[in-house]
Amino acid sequence: MWHRALRGSVASHRRGISSAVAVTTHKPSFSDNGKRVLCLNVGNLVCIDEFLQHGFTVDEASSHDVLGSLSTFGPSLAQYDALLTDDHTKLPMHEILTHATRLKLIGIPGSQTGHVNLLAATNRGVMVQNIGKKLAGTAAVEAEMVLSLLLHVARKIPQAMAATKRGDGGRDGFLGHELQGKAMGIVGLNETGQLVGELASAMGMHVYAYDPTISTENAASVGVTKCASLTELYGKADVLTFHVPLTGLTRNMFDGAALAQCKPGVTLVSVGGMEGVIDEAILLPALASGQIAGVAVDLSTPSAWSAAIVAHPSVLPATSNSTKANLPARLYKMIAENMCATLDHRAFIGIVNGVFMPLTLVPEMKPFLALGESLGRFLVEILPTPAAIAHVTITTKGGRDIDITAPKARSAIQNAVMKGLLQQQQQRSGGNAAATSLTLLNASVAGMSQGIDVRLTDDLDQDIIQHLNNAIQVQVELQSGEKSVVMGSVFGEEPRIVQVGEYNDFPAFKPQGTMLFFNNEDRPGAITGVLDQLAKSQINIASLGLARQPDKPQALGMLALDSDPADDIVAKLRALQGITNVHVVRL
């Protein structure tokens, strides 16, 4: 391939800081995006090519060399944005994360993550990406093989191709039949069986399955109707496909007695070298009588069935190598594609420690994430300093073109709230290096590591939110027991604050800039002193809002200011008679 040739022309070999670590560097021939990936134990050209095509520089090394020389090679890890490792080498996360200060992503070309400390990675804001179970094994390949073989048998494609090559233009004998509306029967609802069900459903087939280990509810969750017995399944199916392990109990399980329970003209499909579940002895007679219309089989070896069966015109044989040979290359290519998309912020696929991350790229979700972050920041500004936070409770309602009460949406909003809250806390306390490492991925974990109990609830005052299409409410409880609450909503695409404490009858305002909040006695002229003091200090008021509660002697005043009042001015405001709880909110 052209890109492989180019890749080879720019590869170079060098030694790391430790002479024990041999590193092969591959540089992109065209656009360089400035990002670097370390690949451990890869040895897969397709994977490296994928990174190079997207502008990444790739360093290739042995995990044995790198991990065995961290004391000397460790500082070199600071240059990497991503790490791709195999699915079994245990990573010393503390040592790696200590040195890999730029690291954003760890990729694994499989479904296993037990060799990676997910909590440590999350704490540092490092995403861990893998290939889901359904795609990591042969399940996806085998499921595609089932449908491919089935389509060939149903449409008599092999016979039609052979006739065409012979110059026989006749078509009447090769019409075949449609699969839409037919019943697919799946024996064994493992990962392959579930994927077969999804693909068959997409083709308009009715899908039934028998698996004693799967509940009716779980079967329904993947779009499959569970049968109570094999007898029931056999009686419904136009097509039968087998996805059970080959054991003493399952060998020849589909025998003459089973066939007698089937509809006339049933089609049998078996892939993955599991042809032993079908009793070979019944095939030729059943094919001759029409009880079996066709057989599609992925044989473990070419000689697994007799030559007479393999040669039968209604039998479509393949070999099981077709479902296994390209698996490693496919997985490495897939994880490289997904890692490139993640690092370029185009997609977040298979993020194990951040299943909500794909939502952060959805345009309809972004205003709610911005609102959540603003609410977290706002609450910190109205809390006393220092404030020892014990609990943070987040509630969501409704949505706008997206349901913010869905679990993944709520997780994303929770992390947005905590990100804003913790970053604002750090800024108020003088800031530190940790503030820059807070992300949507790790904000909740960071809060919990500080002893903050973060939780999601469904308890919202319906009287307050009845006029809102959507709402996010955040309540903070201090260790002293004091509580503060704020609620926001997205109007159009703009975040707005609609409730502060118990007050909600004020014009919704944008959580931005410098704002002054205070309680005042609910009487004429109560806020005159505030307005006079701001005028004397040459601080212009951009907007003013007042809210009151029938059962409270104090109202809430909110002023958006064009400039930030100095500390001495704030002190004068706090000294005014009838004015309490003065807070300057800087967002």
SEKELO-578238 format. One record per atom (N, C-alpha, C): y, x, z. Coordinates in pm, whole numbers, plus 50000, padded with zeros to 5 digits. Layout:
residues N
YXZ
...
END
This chain:
residues 587
498805008550000
500005000050000
501255008850000
502315003849936
503505012249922
504075016350055
504095007050155
504715010550282
503865020350361
502555020150338
501695029750407
501945043650353
502125044650222
502405057650163
503715063250216
504715054450227
505995058950281
505875062950426
505065055150502
504885058450642
504275072250657
503285075050575
502615087950585
503545099450555
504545097150469
505425108050429
506425111650537
506605103050637
507605105950739
506975108150876
505645107950884
504995110451012
505115125151046
505325128051174
505375141851220
504615143151350
504185155051378
503405157651499
504215166851589
504215163751716
504945172051811
504275171451946
504675179852033
504205179752170
505255173452259
504785165852357
505705160052453
506205170652547
506975166452648
507485175852748
506335183552809
505225176652831
504015183452875
503235187652752
502835200352745
502085205152629
500745198252616
500325191052722
499035184052718
499125171052642
500335166452608
500515153652541
500905155852396
500015152352305
500295153252162
500835139852114
501995140052052
502645127752006
502855128551855
502395118251785
502655117151642
503775106951622
504845111451559
506005102751540
506055097651396
506265084551383
506415078051252
507815071951247
508595075951148
509955070751136
510055061251016
510825050551031
510975041250918
511685048050801
511265044950680
511855051250562
513185045150524
513395032650564
514625025850526
515515023850649
515785011650684
516695008650795
516055012050929
516775019451011
516325022951145
517125014451244
516425006051323
517134997151415
517475003751548
517115016551562
517455023851684
516515021451800
515455013651779
514505010651886
513225018751865
512545021651977
511375030451973
510215024052046
509015025451988
507795019752045
506805030952070
506185030852188
505105040152220
503785032752206
502905037752120
501595031652098
500515040552159
499765034952253
498695042352319
497345037552267
496505046752225
495135043652181
495115033552067
496065034251978
496125024251872
495235027951755
495545038951687
494735043151574
494615032551468
495645024351451
495575013251356
496795013951265
496565017451140
497675019451047
498425006551018
497704995351013
498354982450986
499384979451094
499034982151218
499924979751331
501174988451321
500985001351295
502115010551286
503005006851167
502385003351056
503154999250938
504054987350969
503544978051048
504314966051081
505594969851155
505494978751253
506674983251326
507654990251232
507144998951145
508015006651057
508764997650961
508104987350910
508764978250817
509934970950882
509894969551014
510984962751085
511984972651145
511894985351107
512904995051147
512675002151278
511485001051335
511195007651462
510645021651438
511025030951524
510385044051528
509165042951619
508035048451575
506785047051648
506275060651691
505985062151819
505305073951870
503885070051906
502925077751857
501505074951877
500915085751966
500215081652072
499625091352164
498395085552230
497665094052297
496475089852372
496885085952513
496345074752561
496655070652698
496125080752798
495015087052766
494455097352856
495445108652873
496085112952763
497075123652771
498325119252845
498855107552807
500115102852864
499975099653012
498985091453046
498845087253185
498365098553274
497695108153217
497245119653295
498315129953316
499455128453248
500535138353258
501865131853290
501845120953366
503095113753394
504085122153472
503585131453553
504505139653631
505415147953541
504925151553423
505745159353330
506195151253210
505345142153161
505715133953045
506575122053084
506545118353212
507255106453259
508685105153209
509515115653219
510905114253172
511025110053025
510025113352943
510065109452802
509955094452784
509415087352884
509255072952873
510595065652869
511665072252911
512985065852915
513505062152777
512895067452671
513405064852536
512775052652470
511805046352537
511045035752471
511515021752509
511625013252407
511944999152427
510694990752447
509574995552396
508324987852404
507144997352413
506084992152471
504824999552486
503704990652435
502894995952344
501704988952296
500484996752344
499634989952420
498434996352471
497214988052433
496024993452460
494814985752431
494604975352539
493504968052531
493294956852624
492424960452743
492314973552775
491484977052891
492004988852972
492884997252917
493375008752992
494305004153104
493965007453228
494785003353343
496065011553345
497185004553356
498485011153354
499025012853496
499415024953535
500075027053666
501525022253657
501735009453684
503015003253655
504165009353732
503955012853858
505055018353937
505595031053872
504695040053836
505125052653775
505755050253638
505155041453560
505705038753426
507095032553436
507245022453521
508525015553530
509605024153593
509205033653677
510175042853735
510875050953627
510115055053528
510665063453421
511165055353301
510475044553268
510775037153144
511915027253168
513105032453183
514255024153221
514735015153107
514365018252983
514745009752869
513674999552833
512545000452898
511384992352857
511674977352873
511394970052767
511604955552767
510314947852744
509294954552690
508114947252644
506874955952648
505774950152697
504444956352689
503564947152607
502974952352501
502124944352413
500664947952428
499804937752422
498354939552437
497664932152323
496854938952240
496194932252127
494924924952168
495034916052261
493894908352311
494384898252411
493454891852480
493834881452575
493814886252719
493244898052746
493124902852883
494434909252930
494824906353054
496024912653112
495754918053252
494484918353292
494154922853427
494484937353453
494634945253347
494934959453363
496444962153373
497234951353371
498694952553382
499164944853505
499974951053588
500524944353706
501674935453660
501364922553644
502364913253589
503564911553681
503324911453813
504424909653906
505394921353899
504844933453893
505704945253884
506514945053755
505874941253646
506584940453518
507684929953524
507364918253579
508344907453588
509524911453675
509244917853787
510324922353875
511334931053802
510844938953708
511724947753632
512284941153507
511914928553483
512404921753364
511694925953237
510474931253252
509694935653136
508714924553097
508794919952973
507884909652925
506524915852893
505474908352922
504104912352886
503604902352783
503214907552668
502864899152554
501414901652513
500674890952493
499294892652447
498984882552337
497724882552296
497234872852198
496434862552276
496784849952264
496084839452338
494594839452311
493844834052406
492384834252396
491874828352266
492524817752221
492034811152101
492154820051978
493094829651982
493314838251867
492774852251887
492584856252014
492194870052041
490764872952003
489874863352017
488484865651982
488224861351839
486954858351813
486584853951679
486774838951662
487294832151766
487384817551762
488164812651641
489354818251619
490184813551508
489514816451374
488924828351362
488264832051237
487074822951212
486284820551317
485094812051301
485484797651269
486554792751334
486994779051306
487434777651160
488174787551111
488574787150970
487344787750880
486354795650921
485124796850841
484394783450834
484364776150946
483714763050946
484344753950842
485674753050845
486354744150751
486244749050607
486284762250590
486154767750456
484794764650397
483734767150473
482384764250425
482204749250401
482734741250495
482584726850482
483244721550355
484444726450326
485144722050206
484384725950079
483814737950081
483044742349965
481824733349943
481134729950053
479944721550040
480324707350000
481334701750068
481724687950041
482204685949898
482924695749846
483494694549711
482614701249604
481464706449647
480524713049554
481214723849471
482054731349538
482824741649468
481934752749413
480934757849489
480094768549431
479384764149303
478854751749302
478164746849183
479124745549065
480314740449094
481304738748987
481744752148931
481924762049019
482314775348973
481234781448885
479974780248932
478884786048854
478784779448716
478924766248713
478844759248585
479984763248492
481164764748548
482314768748468
482114782548408
481564791648486
481324805148436
480244805248328
479334795548334
478304794448230
478844787948103
480054782648112
480624775747998
480294761047994
479774755848105
479424741748113
480654734048162
481254726448075
482494719548112
482274706248178
481034702148199
480774689248261
481274688748403
481834677248444
482424676048578
481734665548662
480974656748600
480444645248673
479544649248789
478834660148775
477904663948882
478544671248997
479854673848990
480504682149092
481684675049158
481634661949165
482764654649222
482874656449372
481734657449439
481774658949584
482334646549652
482834648249775
483394636749847
484524641249938
485374631849974
486504634750062
486034636350206
486784644350282
486514645750425
487414636750508
488564633050453
489474624250526
488764611050559
488844607250686
488204594950731
486764596650774
486174608250746
484804610850788
484794615250935
483604614850995
483454618351137
482894632451151
483624640851222
483164654351255
482514654051393
481284658951403
480604659951531
480484674451573
481004677851690
481004691651738
480034692751855
479054701351842
478114703851951
478574716552022
479164714952140
479694726352215
481184727852192
481984723952294
483434723952278
484034736552341
483564748252293
484164760752339
485474762952262
486014775252269
487284777752203
487194775452052
486084779951993
485904777651850
485784762751821
484994755851902
484824741551883
486134733951894
486984737851989
488274731352004
489164733651882
489164745951831
489974748851712
489444741451590
488124740551579
487544732751469
488024718251478
488034712951601
488514699251620
489954697551577
490814707251612
492214706351573
492374706651421
491644715651356
491744716751211
491194704251142
490074699251192
489474687251133
490394675151151
491014674051268
491954663051291
493124663751194
493614675951171
494734677651078
494374673350937
493084673550905
492624669250772
492324654350768
492554647550879
492334633150881
490934628850919
490144638050973
488794634551016
488824628951158
487864620651192
487674615851329
486764625851399
487194630851513
486484641951576
485814637451705
484514639851714
483714636751832
483034649651878
482694650252005
482034662252056
481114658752171
480124667252190
479284666452310
479274680152375
479654680352503
479604692552583
479594688152728
478474689952799
478384685252937
479314692553033
479874703952991
480764711653080
482224707553066
482534698752971
483914694752946
484104680152986
485174677453059
485444663653100
486004655652982
485934642552996
486484633652894
487984636152876
488674638552990
490124640752985
490454653752913
489694664452943
489954677252877
489664676552727
488624669252692
488324667452550
489464660052481
489954649552547
491054641652489
492314649952474
492524659652565
493724667852560
493784676552435
492634679052373
492614686652248
492304677652129
492474664552149
492334655052041
490914651652001
489974653052095
488554650752067
488034639452155
487224630752097
486554620252173
485204625352220
484994625352351
483734630552404
482654619752398
481484623552351
480314614652351
479494616952477
478834606452522
478064607352646
476764614952628
476284616052505
475004622652481
474964628052339
474004636952314
473794641852179
473364630452086
472574621252140
472134609852059
473324602052006
474304599552094
475514592352050
476264600351945
476384613451967
477104621951871
476404622051736
475094623951737
474354624351611
474504611251533
474564600151604
474684587251538
476044584751475
477074591851519
478434589851468
478794599351355
478204611351354
478734622351273
478304621851127
479274624251039
478984626950898
478794641950877
479434649750965
479324664350962
479004669051102
478064678251116
477734684051245
477984699051241
478694704251341
478904718551352
478514722851493
477894734551503
477274738851629
478014750951686
478414749751814
479154760551880
478624762352023
477354765552030
476684767952158
476054781752152
475914788352268
475234801352268
473764799652231
473224809552162
471824808952121
470944813852235
470264804652303
469384807752415
468034801152391
467144803052487
465844796452477
465974781352474
467004776052540
467184761552543
467804756152415
468654764152352
469354759052233
468684762952102
467764772452105
467084776251980
466314764251925
466514761551796
465874750251727
466204736751792
467364735851861
467724723251926
467924712051823
468394715851703
468514705651599
467214705751518
466294697351562
464964696751501
464754683251433
463504680151402
463214667551334
463614655551415
463414656051547
463794644751632
465294642551631
466054653551634
467514652451630
467964646951495
467344651951387
467724647451254
467484632451237
466424627451299
466094613251287
467174604351347
468004609751437
469064602051501
470374602351421
470384609951312
471614611851234
471734601651122
472964600251074
473204592150955
472524598650834
472124590950737
471634596750612
472754604750544
472424616250489
473414624250416
474324632450505
473854636250623
474664644350714
474794658550658
475924664850685
476164678750647
476134687450772
475444698850766
475314707850880
476114720550854
476824725250958
477584737650948
477294746151071
477024758951048
476814768251159
477424781651122
478254787251213
478884800251186
478624809651303
479044822151285
478914831851393
477504836951412
476654835851310
475304840851323
474444832851418
474764820151437
474024811551531
473134801551457
472614805751340
471784796651262
470514792551335
470144799951440
468914796951514
468934783751587
470094777351602
470124764351669
469544753451578
469454756351448
468894746651352
467454750651322
466544741351334
465134743851303
464984745251151
464714757351108
464624760450965
463584751750894
462544747750967
461424740650904
461814726850852
462874720950905
463224707350863
464114707050740
464634718450698
465714718450600
465274714450460
464274721150405
463904718250266
463464703750246
462594698250334
462234684150316
463434674750328
464324677550425
465484668750445
466474669850331
466624681650274
467494683250158
466924675950037
465604676550024
464954669749910
465084654649920
465004649350043
465074634850062
466504629550065
467464638350083
468854634150094
469284631050237
468364632250333
468754630250473
469824640450514
469694652550462
470744662650477
471394664550340
472704662550334
473414663650205
473694678150170
473954686350272
474274700350246
474264708250374
474094721350359
474094730350473
475014742050441
475944745050531
476804756750519
476544765450641
476144777850617
475714786050729
476224800350714
476684805750825
477144819550834
476004827250901
475124833350822
473884839250872
474124852450945
473324854751049
473414867451122
472964879051035
471954876750950
471494886650851
471144879150724
471174885850610
470834878850485
469434873050483
468524878750563
467134874050564
466824864950681
467854859950749
467614851550867
466864838850832
467134833350714
466404821650665
465624825650540
464644817350507
463784820450393
464584820450264
464064827750166
464744828650037
464834815049970
463834806549994
463844793349932
465004784849982
465274785750112
466404778050168
467724783850119
467854797050125
469104803450083
469414800449937
468364799349855
468564796949712
468804782349678
468594773349771
468734759049742
470184756049699
470374748049597
471744745349547
472654738249646
472074731549745
472914724549844
473104732649972
472694745249968
472874754150083
473894764850045
474914766350127
475944776450104
475824787050212
475244798750181
475074809150282
476204819450278
476514824950395
477414836350407
476804845350513
477424856750540
476914865450646
477954866350756
477484867950880
478384867250995
479404878350998
479204889050918
480204899650914
481554894250868
481514883450792
482764877850739
483674872650848
483124869650966
483964864551074
484304875151177
483774887251162
483974897351266
484574910351218
484404913551090
484704926951044
486164930851064
487094921851039
488504925451041
489214921651170
488464918451275
489084913651398
490044923651460
489664936451484
490614945751547
491904947251466
491774949051335
492974950651252
493844938151258
493204926551257
493964914051262
494744912851392
494094916351505
494754915251635
495914925051647
495714937351600
496784947251608
497964943251518
497664938051403
498744933451314
499484921851378
498734912651438
499344900851499
500234904751617
499754913651704
500574917351821
501804925251776
501664933551672
502814940951623
503864931451565
503424921451489
504354911451435
505084904351547
504334900251649
504934892851760
505884901651841
505514914351860
506394923451934
507694925751859
507614927451728
508834929151648
509734916951661
509144905151654
509924892851667
510574891751804
509854895951908
510394895352044
511544905252061
511344917552018
512374927752035
513624924751952
513434917551842
514574913451759
515144899951800
514584893851906
515014880751956
514914870051849
513844870651768
513594860251669
512594849951720
511684854251806
510664845151861
510044851751983
509584843452076
508854848352193
507474841652192
506484848552139
505144843052125
504194850452219
503504842952304
502504849152390
503064857252505
504224853352558
504794860452673
504084855252798
503184863352852
502324858952961
503124855953087
504094864253118
504864862553242
506184855253218
506294848353107
507494840353078
507194829952973
506344820353009
505914810352910
507074801652862
508174801652938
509334793552899
510264800952802
510014813852779
510944821852700
511224816352560
510234810352489
510564804752358
511704794652362
511834787352474
512894777352485
514284783752487
514374796252529
515684802652537
516304804852400
515494803652295
516004805152158
516304791852091
515984780852158
516194767652101
517664763752117
518384761052008
519824758052019
520134746652115
519294736252116
519544724852204
519404728452351
518684739352380
518464743252519
519574752252573
520254759152484
521214769352528
522344763752615
522924751952586
523964746752675
523464744252817
522204740252831
521664737652964
521414750653040
521024761152969
520874774053035
522234779353079
523244777552994
524594781653032
525084773753152
524794760753154
525184752353267
524484756853394
523184759253386
522444763653504
523004776453562
523294786053475
523844798753521
525214796653585
526034788053526
527364785253582
527274778453719
526314769353735
526154762753864
525764772753972
524874782153938
524504792454034
525694800854075
526504804853978
527694812854008
528694804854091
528894792254055
529864783854124
529504782454272
528244780054300
527824778054439
528104790354524
527854802054468
528124814354544
529604815254579
530464810954488
531904812054510
532404802754620
531714791554645
532184782454749
531434784254880
530504793954884
529794796755008
530594806755091
530384806755223
531044816955305
530504830755272
531284840955301
530864854855276
530734862255408
529614869055435
528384868955355
527584856155382
526814851955282
526014839755295
524534843355285
523784840355391
522344842855392
521644830355341
521234830455215
520644818655152
519174817655189
518764805755234
517364803455271
516634795755163
517274785455107
516604776755010
517534773754892
516944773054774
517644768254655
516764757354594
517324745354579
516574734054525
517254729254397
516474728154291
517004724854159
516354712054109
517174702954058
516674690254005
517264688053867
516454682953775
516934680253639
516674665753602
517494660853509
517344646953464
517734646053317
516924638853240
517284635553103
517304647353009
518294647752924
518414658352826
519344654152714
519494662952617
520284659852498
519574666452381
518804658652308
517954663652200
516834672652250
516694673952381
515594681452440
515394676252581
514154675452625
513834670052757
513884681252861
514904681052946
515044691753045
514234689053171
513434678353170
512534675953282
511134681153253
510884686053131
509584691753097
509384704653176
508144707953212
507884719553299
508504732553249
508334735853123
508864748553073
510384748453072
510984737153040
512444736153042
512974737853183
512294731853280
512734733153419
512594747553467
511534754353426
511364768453464
512494776853407
512854774253282
513944781753220
515254779253294
515524766653327
516764763253399
516754769353538
515624769153605
515524775253738
515904790053731
515394797153632
515714811253620
517174813353582
517744804253504
519164805353470
520024803553594
519694793753677
520434791553802
520364803953890
519154809253908
518994820753996
519664833153939
519664834553809
520344845953747
521834845453778
522454833753757
523874832453787
524164834553934
523334828754020
523554829654165
523464844054214
522404851054175
522194864754224
523214874454166
523554872754038
524564881553980
525924879554046
526274867054076
527554864554141
527554870254283
526434869054351
526314875054484
526544890054478
525924896454381
526054910954369
527484914954337
528154907054253
529544910154220
530454908454342
530204898254420
531024895854540
530824906854643
529614912454646
529334922854745
529664936754695
530294937654579
530674950654528
529864955154408
528754948054381
527944951354264
527084963554285
525974964054212
525104975854213
524314976054084
523514986254068
522764988053944
521804976553919
521324970254028
520334959654011
520914947653937
522254946053942
522864934453878
522594934353728
522534946253668
522314946953524
520874944053487
519934944653582
518524942553550
518094928153569
518984919553617
518644905453633
518624898653497
517524891753468
517364884753341
516794870953367
516734862953262
516084849853274
514614851353311
514024862553275
512604864653304
512354866653453
513214874353519
512864878753655
513754873053764
514714864353731
515694860153831
515054852653948
514144843553920
513494836054029
512654845254116
511924854354053
511094863854129
511984872754214
513134876854158
514064885154235
514594877754356
514904864854339
515364856954453
514304855454559
513074852754517
511984851254613
511714864254687
511874875554618
511664888454684
512714891154790
513854883954783
514904884954885
514714874654996
513594867354991
513304857555095
513864843855068
514344841354946
514904828254912
513774819154863
513684807454922
512704797454879
513304789654763
512734791354644
513244784754524
512264773854484
512794761654469
511884750654436
512554740754341
511684733254270
512124722554180
511724709254239
512624699254232
512304685854282
512714675454179
512354663054207
512724651854120
513664642054189
514224645854303
514974636554387
516464637054354
516914627854267
518334626854234
518854612954269
520074612454319
520714599754353
520994592054224
520274581154201
520394573654077
521774567454059
522464564354169
523804558654157
524774568754097
524584581454130
525484591854082
525234594753934
523964594853894
523634599553760
523434588353658
523624575853699
523294564753609
524124564953481
525324570753484
526164571053365
526004583953285
525084592753328
524904605553263
523634605753179
523694611653062
522494613352980
521624624753029
522244634053100
521524645553151
522234650953273
521514657753358
522124663353478
521254674553534
521924684553590
521264695153667
521974695853801
521214694153908
521784695054042
521174707054114
522014714654181
521554726254257
522074725054399
521174726254494
521544726154636
521134739354699
522054745154772
521794757554845
521864754654994
520854759155065
520844757955211
520824771955271
521784774355361
521864787355426
520904787955544
520664799855591
519794801455708
520374794555830
521694792555831
522344785455940
522114770455933
521564765555822
521354751155803
522444744455722
523544751455697
524634745755617
524184743955472
524574732655411
524154729655274
525364727855183
525214732155060
526224729954957
525504725254831
526124715954760
525484710454641
526504709154528
526044711354407
526884709754289
526004704254177
526614695854093
525874689953981
526674691653854
525954694253745
526604695653616
525884687653510
526564686053397
526004678753284
526544684953156
525804683353048
526254688252918
526864676652841
528154677952808
528864668152728
529014673952588
528414667552488
528404673752356
527554686252364
528194697752351
527494710452373
528184718552481
529034711952560
529834718852660
529334715852801
529044726152880
528694723953021
529904718853099
529674709353188
530714703953274
530164702453415
531034703953514
530674701053653
531144686953685
530224678853738
530514664753761
530444660953909
529954669953994
529884667054137
530014680054215
530824679654320
530944690754414
530784685054553
529754689254623
529474683354753
529174668454737
529864660254812
529664645754803
530644639154707
531504647054646
532564641554562
532144641854415
532304630254348
531934629654207
532874620954124
533924615454185
534814606554110
536034614054059
535814625353995
536904633153938
536564636053792
537574639453710
537284642953571
536384655253565
535314654253487
534404665653474
535174677653419
534874689553470
535634701353429
534704712653387
535234721553303
534464732953256
534354743353367
533174748853389
533014759353490
533414772853433
534714775253422
535184787753366
536554791153422
536904803953415
538214808353458
538374808553609
539644807553653
539974807553795
540304793453840
539644789053946
539844775553998
540084776154148
540894766754196
541174765754339
540624752454389
539824753154495
539244741154555
539674740454701
539924728254747
540304726454887
540094711954927
539984709655056
539994696055110
541374693355167
541844681255147
543144677455201
543064663755267
543944661355362
544014648155424
544364637855316
543654626755320
543834616555216
545044607855251
546224613355225
547484606455256
548544611155157
549614603755141
550684607655049
551284621155086
551524629554986
552174642455008
551294653155066
550004650655079
549134660255147
549024673455072
549114673154938
548914685554863
550234691754817
551354686154865
552664691654824
552794706354860
552324709954978
552414723855022
551654733254930
550494728854882
549704737154790
550474739354661
551014728554606
551744729554479
552984738254494
553694736654605
554904744654629
554554759554639
553494762754712
553124776754730
552734783254597
552014776054515
551634781554385
552864783354296
553804773854303
555024774954224
555834787154267
555964789154399
556704800854450
556054813854406
554744813654390
554004825754353
553894827454202
554564818754126
554554819453980
553144818253922
552334809553984
550974806953935
550964793153870
550704792953741
550744780353667
549434772753685
549554759453692
548384750753705
548034745253567
546814748453521
546374743653389
545924729153395
545254725453503
544824711553519
544624708753666
544664695953701
544544691953841
543624679953850
542744680053948
541864668653971
541754665754119
541674652954152
541514648754291
540354638954300
539604639954408
538484630754430
538504626254574
538034614054597
538014608754733
536724600954754
536364599554879
535214591554918
535694580955016
535274568354999
535794557455084
535594559855233
534514566455270
534204568055412
534624581555467
535444589055392
535844602355438
537364603155451
537854609255557
539294610555576
539914621255489
539074629955429
539594640655346
539194638855200
540104642755111
539834642554967
539534656754921
539124657954797
538834671054738
539844673654627
540494685254635
541434689354531
540864700654448
541084699854316
540584710054224
541694713654127
542054726354122
543104731054033
542564742253946
542744741153814
542454752253724
543734760353709
543654773353736
544844781953740
544854791453621
546064794853576
546214804353465
546134818753512
546274821053641
546184834753693
545514834453830
545074846053872
544294847353995
545234849254114
545194840354214
546074842154331
545634854054416
546594861854462
546284873354547
545804868554683
545204877654759
544634874154889
545684868654984
546914874054980
547934869255073
548354854955040
548324851454912
548654837754873
547574828154922
546314832354907
545204824054954
545304822155105
545704832655175
545854831555321
546934821355357
548024821155280
549084811455306
548604797155279
547804795655175
547264782355145
546364777555258
545564786555312
544654782855420
545394779555549
546624784255560
547414781555680
548174768455673
548164761855558
548894749355542
548274738355627
549134730255687
548664719155769
548014708455681
546864703655723
546164693055650
545314698155535
545264711255515
544474717355407
543364725755469
542134723255427
540994730855480
540064734955365
539124743555400
538064747755306
538624752455172
539584761455178
540194766755056
539264777354995
538914775554868
538054785154797
538664788154661
538694800854627
539054804854491
537754808154418
537504800854311
536284802754232
536644810354105
536004821754085
536274830153969
535014830853883
535044824553768
533884824153678
534234830053542
END
